[in-house]
């Protein structure tokens, strides 16, 4: 594999991002979403849980309401067309036929040419052990793309969609492609900052979003011609 990232394909018009939790897109790919929507592309979000287990000091029922609202506000910052939630239990998302069916149904409904997900590997880009929610969601998503294309798999979920051309996973330890976010850093920062309650509840509380995000973009940019970037693993189709 070349040390330099390749340009992410841009010959598409509709994307669907499927992740486990509110904030997964903001910690991984929101800057790229901003770049794409500014260019006139459509990106919708599907979130498997409502993140109700993500704030230790807040009861799950309240946390789900807060985190859903913050995710919708965050998505709006970068121009996403909308956010749907599936209500799988935060921290206990299981790989299952049900999860594949729900993802396949969303793919058939949205008819994306690009599908985005969050790292499905055992380890993330940081080298740390990945959460089961991320692993299970990512792997079910990769399988659901094939399910969505097969008319005999989950036929009750509508007409098949065989138009997915690209699949890209953020926060991967094996990135291959990148997106220049030079003009979208402010939007990426604002999108993550919209998760006010979640960031404040982290240990220690996150008070500086711009520094780490810009640092990450610059680190990725070192393999992308020096341009601040968001990196993805493009999964062969």
Residue frames as qw, qx, qy, qz and C-alpha x, y, z in Angstrom:
[[0.000, 0.888, 0.461, 0.000, 0.00, 0.00, 0.00],
 [0.368, 0.561, -0.036, 0.740, 1.32, 3.45, -0.93],
 [0.337, -0.299, -0.497, 0.742, 2.20, 5.75, 1.94],
 [0.137, 0.064, -0.071, -0.986, 0.22, 8.55, 0.26],
 [0.420, 0.433, 0.685, -0.409, -3.56, 8.64, 0.49],
 [0.158, 0.292, 0.674, 0.661, -5.55, 8.61, -2.71],
 [0.303, -0.041, 0.015, -0.952, -8.35, 11.10, -3.37],
 [0.400, 0.294, 0.790, -0.360, -11.75, 9.86, -2.28],
 [0.161, 0.349, 0.724, 0.572, -14.01, 9.35, -5.30],
 [0.153, 0.362, 0.283, -0.875, -16.38, 12.24, -5.93],
 [0.304, 0.020, -0.617, -0.726, -18.39, 10.91, -8.89],
 [0.217, -0.432, -0.871, 0.082, -21.50, 10.32, -6.80],
 [0.174, -0.487, -0.136, -0.845, -24.44, 12.42, -5.63],
 [0.707, -0.524, -0.059, -0.472, -26.07, 10.58, -2.68],
 [0.356, 0.284, -0.805, 0.380, -24.47, 9.12, 0.45],
 [0.743, -0.553, -0.202, -0.320, -25.79, 7.32, 3.52],
 [0.161, 0.487, -0.703, 0.493, -23.77, 7.30, 6.73],
 [0.828, -0.378, -0.331, -0.250, -24.56, 4.45, 9.15],
 [0.233, 0.444, -0.656, 0.564, -23.00, 4.51, 12.62],
 [0.466, -0.305, -0.802, 0.215, -23.61, 3.15, 16.10],
 [0.323, -0.609, -0.481, 0.542, -23.84, 6.30, 18.24],
 [0.095, 0.983, 0.103, 0.120, -24.53, 10.01, 18.17],
 [0.262, -0.869, 0.369, 0.198, -21.08, 11.67, 17.81],
 [0.792, -0.056, 0.505, 0.339, -19.49, 8.84, 15.74],
 [0.552, 0.699, 0.276, 0.361, -19.71, 10.95, 12.60],
 [0.054, -0.984, 0.097, -0.142, -18.30, 14.01, 14.35],
 [0.569, -0.640, 0.488, 0.169, -15.30, 12.14, 15.71],
 [0.692, -0.012, 0.631, 0.352, -14.67, 10.63, 12.29],
 [0.408, 0.275, 0.634, 0.596, -16.06, 12.18, 9.15],
 [0.117, 0.834, 0.452, -0.295, -18.12, 15.35, 9.65],
 [0.104, -0.664, 0.290, 0.681, -15.51, 17.53, 7.96],
 [0.160, -0.024, 0.817, 0.554, -15.77, 15.42, 4.82],
 [0.141, 0.637, 0.757, -0.018, -19.57, 15.60, 4.96],
 [0.009, 0.826, 0.136, -0.547, -19.33, 19.39, 5.08],
 [0.134, -0.416, 0.586, 0.682, -17.04, 19.37, 2.06],
 [0.141, 0.221, 0.889, 0.375, -19.45, 17.18, 0.11],
 [0.094, 0.743, 0.642, -0.160, -22.69, 18.97, 1.00],
 [0.050, -0.730, 0.084, 0.677, -21.09, 22.33, 0.21],
 [0.056, -0.261, 0.715, 0.647, -20.42, 20.90, -3.24],
 [0.598, 0.110, -0.210, -0.766, -24.11, 19.99, -3.62],
 [0.441, 0.025, -0.894, -0.081, -24.04, 16.33, -2.64],
 [0.689, -0.456, -0.059, -0.560, -26.65, 14.75, -0.35],
 [0.356, 0.191, -0.846, 0.347, -25.64, 12.92, 2.84],
 [0.692, -0.493, -0.137, -0.510, -28.13, 11.33, 5.25],
 [0.007, -0.409, 0.809, -0.422, -27.37, 9.81, 8.67],
 [0.827, -0.296, -0.372, -0.301, -28.67, 6.59, 10.23],
 [0.050, -0.519, 0.691, -0.501, -27.72, 5.97, 13.89],
 [0.554, -0.120, -0.819, -0.088, -28.26, 2.53, 15.41],
 [0.431, -0.497, -0.641, 0.396, -28.66, 3.76, 19.00],
 [0.070, -0.918, -0.191, -0.341, -29.55, 6.98, 20.77],
 [0.408, 0.459, -0.456, 0.644, -26.39, 7.00, 22.89],
 [0.577, -0.691, -0.142, -0.412, -28.32, 6.67, 26.13],
 [0.873, -0.396, -0.122, 0.259, -25.44, 4.96, 27.95],
 [0.621, 0.454, -0.069, 0.635, -22.94, 7.65, 27.02],
 [0.063, -0.643, 0.228, -0.728, -23.41, 10.12, 29.89],
 [0.452, -0.095, -0.810, 0.362, -22.67, 8.58, 33.30],
 [0.012, -0.147, -0.488, 0.861, -24.25, 11.44, 35.25],
 [0.487, 0.134, -0.097, -0.858, -27.53, 11.38, 33.32],
 [0.660, 0.131, 0.681, -0.287, -30.32, 8.81, 33.38],
 [0.348, 0.031, 0.778, 0.522, -30.50, 6.87, 30.11],
 [0.249, 0.720, 0.645, 0.059, -33.97, 8.12, 29.21],
 [0.014, -0.939, -0.041, 0.340, -32.87, 11.74, 29.54],
 [0.350, -0.498, 0.566, 0.556, -29.52, 11.11, 27.87],
 [0.437, 0.324, 0.754, 0.368, -31.27, 9.61, 24.84],
 [0.186, 0.899, 0.394, -0.034, -33.34, 12.80, 24.41],
 [0.196, -0.872, 0.212, 0.396, -30.34, 15.07, 24.86],
 [0.420, -0.339, 0.671, 0.508, -28.04, 13.15, 22.58],
 [0.442, 0.532, 0.674, 0.261, -30.64, 12.79, 19.83],
 [0.117, 0.966, 0.201, -0.115, -31.19, 16.55, 19.85],
 [0.288, -0.755, 0.408, 0.425, -27.45, 17.23, 19.84],
 [0.513, -0.015, 0.732, 0.447, -26.92, 14.82, 16.94],
 [0.373, 0.744, 0.531, 0.159, -29.63, 16.47, 14.87],
 [0.034, -0.974, 0.046, 0.220, -28.11, 19.91, 15.54],
 [0.454, -0.524, 0.575, 0.433, -24.66, 18.59, 14.73],
 [0.538, 0.280, 0.705, 0.369, -25.77, 17.05, 11.45],
 [0.258, 0.903, 0.344, -0.003, -27.48, 20.29, 10.43],
 [0.255, -0.823, 0.264, 0.433, -24.20, 22.19, 10.88],
 [0.295, -0.347, 0.720, 0.524, -22.55, 20.19, 8.09],
 [0.459, 0.322, -0.320, -0.764, -25.61, 20.13, 5.87],
 [0.065, 0.051, 0.995, 0.052, -26.73, 16.52, 6.32],
 [0.360, -0.248, -0.500, -0.748, -30.23, 16.00, 4.97],
 [0.722, -0.447, -0.023, -0.529, -31.52, 14.33, 8.14],
 [0.024, 0.352, -0.881, 0.314, -30.90, 11.83, 10.93],
 [0.816, -0.227, -0.326, -0.419, -32.79, 8.60, 11.65],
 [0.217, -0.456, 0.772, -0.386, -32.43, 6.51, 14.82],
 [0.629, 0.005, -0.723, -0.286, -33.06, 2.78, 15.22],
 [0.642, -0.536, 0.202, -0.510, -33.25, 2.44, 19.04],
 [0.842, 0.042, -0.499, 0.201, -30.79, -0.43, 19.47],
 [0.628, -0.766, -0.092, 0.099, -29.47, -0.46, 23.06],
 [0.222, 0.859, -0.396, 0.236, -26.36, 1.66, 23.47],
 [0.247, -0.585, 0.743, -0.213, -23.45, -0.53, 24.53],
 [0.576, -0.005, 0.803, -0.150, -25.30, -3.72, 23.56],
 [0.628, 0.545, -0.210, -0.514, -25.68, -3.51, 19.78],
 [0.679, -0.149, 0.713, 0.087, -25.51, -7.05, 18.45],
 [0.196, 0.298, -0.706, -0.612, -24.65, -8.30, 15.00],
 [0.469, 0.261, 0.787, -0.303, -27.88, -9.90, 13.84],
 [0.230, 0.385, 0.740, 0.501, -30.16, -10.53, 10.90],
 [0.035, -0.866, -0.475, 0.152, -32.40, -7.82, 12.33],
 [0.231, -0.739, 0.148, 0.615, -29.61, -5.24, 12.19],
 [0.283, -0.079, 0.686, 0.666, -28.70, -6.24, 8.64],
 [0.150, 0.614, 0.740, 0.230, -32.36, -6.03, 7.64],
 [0.081, -0.898, -0.282, 0.327, -32.76, -2.54, 9.07],
 [0.249, -0.579, 0.384, 0.675, -29.59, -1.33, 7.38],
 [0.273, 0.150, 0.783, 0.538, -30.58, -2.96, 4.09],
 [0.104, 0.777, 0.620, -0.003, -34.00, -1.30, 4.29],
 [0.125, -0.855, -0.014, 0.503, -32.35, 2.11, 4.79],
 [0.281, -0.316, 0.610, 0.671, -30.03, 1.52, 1.84],
 [0.213, 0.427, 0.793, 0.378, -32.98, 0.61, -0.37],
 [0.010, -0.868, -0.462, 0.184, -34.88, 3.66, 0.85],
 [0.159, -0.842, 0.138, 0.497, -32.06, 6.19, 0.45],
 [0.813, 0.523, 0.178, 0.185, -30.47, 4.62, -2.65],
 [0.238, -0.871, 0.313, 0.293, -26.94, 5.86, -1.94],
 [0.761, 0.574, -0.274, 0.127, -23.98, 5.58, -4.27],
 [0.313, 0.445, -0.641, 0.542, -21.59, 6.03, -1.33],
 [0.749, -0.574, -0.308, -0.125, -22.06, 4.32, 2.03],
 [0.139, 0.624, -0.525, 0.561, -20.11, 5.61, 5.02],
 [0.818, -0.462, -0.340, -0.047, -19.47, 3.74, 8.25],
 [0.289, -0.815, 0.445, -0.232, -17.29, 3.76, 11.35],
 [0.159, 0.518, -0.839, 0.042, -14.35, 1.40, 11.88],
 [0.918, -0.106, -0.132, -0.359, -15.39, -2.26, 11.84],
 [0.623, 0.362, -0.636, 0.277, -11.95, -3.62, 12.78],
 [0.719, -0.445, -0.470, 0.252, -10.93, -4.97, 16.17],
 [0.437, -0.444, -0.133, 0.771, -8.77, -1.87, 16.68],
 [0.254, 0.930, 0.245, -0.106, -9.42, 1.75, 15.70],
 [0.527, 0.735, -0.124, 0.409, -7.03, 4.23, 14.11],
 [0.288, -0.827, 0.362, -0.318, -5.68, 4.99, 17.61],
 [0.403, 0.324, -0.840, 0.166, -4.55, 1.38, 18.07],
 [0.363, -0.145, 0.657, -0.645, -7.01, 0.93, 20.91],
 [0.126, 0.238, 0.963, 0.030, -9.51, -1.91, 21.15],
 [0.279, -0.192, -0.368, -0.866, -12.66, -1.00, 19.27],
 [0.478, -0.012, 0.544, -0.689, -16.04, -1.11, 21.00],
 [0.312, 0.209, 0.923, 0.085, -18.42, -4.00, 20.25],
 [0.375, 0.736, 0.385, -0.412, -21.04, -1.49, 19.10],
 [0.206, 0.739, -0.393, -0.507, -18.67, -0.15, 16.45],
 [0.135, -0.263, 0.915, 0.274, -17.51, -3.58, 15.34],
 [0.345, 0.361, 0.860, -0.104, -20.99, -5.05, 15.14],
 [0.361, 0.781, 0.227, -0.456, -22.52, -2.03, 13.42],
 [0.124, 0.675, -0.530, -0.498, -19.70, -1.76, 10.89],
 [0.151, -0.141, 0.950, 0.233, -19.72, -5.43, 9.99],
 [0.377, 0.521, 0.733, -0.221, -23.50, -5.61, 9.74],
 [0.304, 0.786, -0.022, -0.538, -23.40, -2.56, 7.47],
 [0.038, 0.490, -0.742, -0.457, -20.86, -4.15, 5.14],
 [0.205, 0.146, 0.964, 0.083, -23.03, -7.25, 4.88],
 [0.329, 0.637, 0.542, -0.439, -26.23, -5.24, 4.49],
 [0.209, 0.605, -0.356, -0.681, -24.93, -3.60, 1.33],
 [0.101, 0.125, -0.920, -0.359, -24.97, -7.00, -0.32],
 [0.167, 0.411, 0.849, -0.288, -28.32, -7.80, 1.27],
 [0.275, 0.640, 0.193, -0.692, -29.83, -4.61, -0.13],
 [0.234, 0.464, -0.583, -0.624, -28.74, -5.58, -3.64],
 [0.076, -0.012, -0.985, -0.157, -30.33, -9.04, -3.51],
 [0.513, -0.207, -0.227, -0.801, -34.06, -9.10, -4.23],
 [0.757, -0.226, -0.593, -0.158, -34.45, -12.41, -2.41],
 [0.463, -0.143, -0.588, 0.648, -32.92, -11.20, 0.86],
 [0.007, 0.449, 0.459, -0.767, -35.38, -9.24, 3.04],
 [0.106, 0.354, 0.647, 0.666, -37.88, -8.92, 0.15],
 [0.189, -0.785, -0.586, 0.070, -40.36, -7.28, 2.53],
 [0.336, -0.662, -0.066, 0.667, -38.07, -4.24, 2.72],
 [0.335, 0.827, -0.022, -0.452, -38.68, -2.94, -0.78],
 [0.800, 0.593, -0.068, 0.060, -37.02, -3.07, -4.15],
 [0.819, -0.238, 0.067, 0.517, -33.33, -4.01, -4.24],
 [0.128, 0.973, -0.163, -0.105, -30.69, -1.32, -4.63],
 [0.897, 0.033, 0.157, 0.411, -27.55, -2.32, -6.51],
 [0.362, 0.856, 0.033, 0.368, -26.24, 1.20, -6.95],
 [0.529, -0.806, 0.206, 0.167, -23.73, 1.37, -4.09],
 [0.698, 0.643, -0.221, 0.224, -20.43, 2.11, -5.82],
 [0.334, 0.494, -0.542, 0.591, -18.23, 3.03, -2.88],
 [0.728, -0.617, -0.297, -0.029, -17.99, 2.02, 0.78],
 [0.344, 0.555, -0.403, 0.642, -15.76, 4.04, 3.11],
 [0.695, -0.576, -0.409, 0.134, -15.04, 3.52, 6.80],
 [0.012, 0.849, -0.257, 0.462, -13.76, 6.31, 9.05],
 [0.502, -0.674, 0.465, -0.279, -11.36, 5.89, 11.99],
 [0.989, 0.126, -0.078, 0.012, -9.87, 2.81, 10.37],
 [0.568, -0.629, 0.425, 0.319, -6.36, 1.59, 11.20],
 [0.573, 0.058, 0.637, 0.512, -5.99, 0.89, 7.46],
 [0.315, 0.793, 0.170, -0.492, -6.86, 4.19, 5.74],
 [0.624, 0.172, 0.556, 0.522, -6.40, 4.35, 1.98],
 [0.197, 0.610, 0.410, 0.649, -8.14, 7.53, 0.79],
 [0.239, -0.433, -0.393, 0.776, -8.72, 11.06, 2.07],
 [0.128, 0.830, 0.460, 0.289, -10.81, 14.20, 1.64],
 [0.320, 0.208, -0.139, 0.914, -9.37, 17.71, 1.73],
 [0.258, -0.778, -0.570, 0.054, -11.20, 19.67, 4.45],
 [0.392, 0.043, -0.086, 0.915, -9.14, 22.87, 4.22],
 [0.182, -0.310, -0.182, -0.915, -12.29, 24.94, 3.71],
 [0.662, -0.434, -0.439, -0.425, -14.45, 23.01, 6.19],
 [0.434, 0.048, -0.700, 0.566, -12.43, 22.87, 9.42],
 [0.220, -0.133, 0.324, -0.910, -14.68, 25.45, 11.11],
 [0.740, -0.108, -0.247, -0.616, -17.78, 23.43, 10.22],
 [0.725, 0.004, -0.679, 0.120, -16.19, 20.21, 11.49],
 [0.203, 0.091, -0.604, 0.765, -15.35, 21.92, 14.78],
 [0.435, -0.108, 0.136, -0.884, -18.83, 23.41, 15.16],
 [0.768, -0.065, -0.498, -0.398, -20.41, 20.05, 14.38],
 [0.606, -0.062, -0.709, 0.356, -18.52, 18.33, 17.19],
 [0.028, 0.097, -0.433, 0.896, -19.09, 21.25, 19.56],
 [0.570, -0.245, -0.257, -0.741, -22.83, 20.73, 19.10],
 [0.756, -0.241, -0.608, 0.028, -22.49, 17.65, 21.33],
 [0.103, -0.689, 0.316, -0.644, -22.30, 20.00, 24.32],
 [0.764, -0.476, 0.219, -0.377, -23.62, 17.70, 27.05],
 [0.986, 0.068, -0.077, 0.131, -21.67, 14.68, 25.89],
 [0.547, 0.536, -0.313, 0.562, -18.36, 16.55, 25.69],
 [0.262, -0.666, 0.324, -0.618, -18.91, 18.14, 29.10],
 [0.871, -0.356, 0.171, -0.292, -19.58, 14.72, 30.66],
 [0.852, 0.320, -0.351, 0.221, -16.42, 13.09, 29.34],
 [0.660, -0.724, 0.150, 0.130, -13.60, 12.40, 31.80],
 [0.103, -0.439, -0.296, 0.842, -11.88, 14.79, 31.70],
 [0.407, 0.775, 0.387, -0.291, -14.42, 17.17, 30.11],
 [0.563, 0.272, 0.393, 0.674, -13.54, 18.19, 26.57],
 [0.035, -0.839, -0.207, 0.502, -13.05, 21.95, 26.44],
 [0.058, 0.637, -0.467, -0.610, -10.92, 22.21, 23.31],
 [0.813, 0.374, 0.440, -0.078, -12.37, 20.70, 20.15],
 [0.492, 0.848, -0.168, -0.101, -10.48, 22.69, 17.54],
 [0.151, -0.728, 0.667, 0.056, -6.98, 21.73, 18.69],
 [0.569, -0.131, 0.812, 0.022, -7.38, 17.93, 18.52],
 [0.698, 0.577, 0.412, -0.102, -9.49, 18.02, 15.34],
 [0.362, 0.888, -0.261, -0.107, -7.05, 20.27, 13.54],
 [0.296, -0.595, 0.745, 0.061, -4.16, 18.16, 14.79],
 [0.694, 0.133, 0.707, -0.013, -5.79, 15.02, 13.40],
 [0.616, 0.758, 0.194, -0.093, -6.52, 16.69, 10.06],
 [0.138, 0.868, -0.467, -0.096, -2.94, 17.89, 9.79],
 [0.487, -0.366, 0.791, 0.045, -1.59, 14.45, 10.68],
 [0.716, 0.403, 0.571, 0.000, -3.72, 12.91, 7.94],
 [0.415, 0.899, -0.021, -0.138, -2.67, 15.71, 5.62],
 [0.284, -0.684, 0.623, 0.252, 0.96, 14.70, 5.96],
 [0.442, 0.003, 0.854, 0.274, 0.06, 11.78, 3.69],
 [0.375, 0.704, 0.600, 0.063, -2.17, 13.91, 1.46],
 [0.429, 0.574, 0.182, 0.673, 0.00, 16.62, 0.01],
 [0.253, -0.015, -0.361, 0.897, 0.05, 18.66, 3.20],
 [0.365, -0.364, -0.268, -0.814, -3.67, 19.46, 3.02],
 [0.382, -0.115, 0.670, -0.626, -5.78, 19.09, 6.20],
 [0.526, 0.064, -0.695, -0.487, -7.73, 15.91, 5.57],
 [0.747, -0.171, 0.458, -0.450, -10.08, 13.23, 6.83],
 [0.162, 0.354, -0.886, -0.250, -8.97, 9.70, 5.98],
 [0.850, 0.038, 0.185, -0.492, -11.11, 6.67, 5.13],
 [0.342, -0.179, 0.896, 0.217, -10.61, 3.04, 4.32],
 [0.620, 0.321, -0.251, -0.671, -12.22, 2.51, 0.94],
 [0.647, -0.072, 0.748, -0.130, -13.57, -1.04, 0.92],
 [0.064, 0.195, -0.761, -0.615, -13.20, -2.80, -2.45],
 [0.681, 0.283, 0.317, -0.597, -16.49, -3.53, -4.18]]
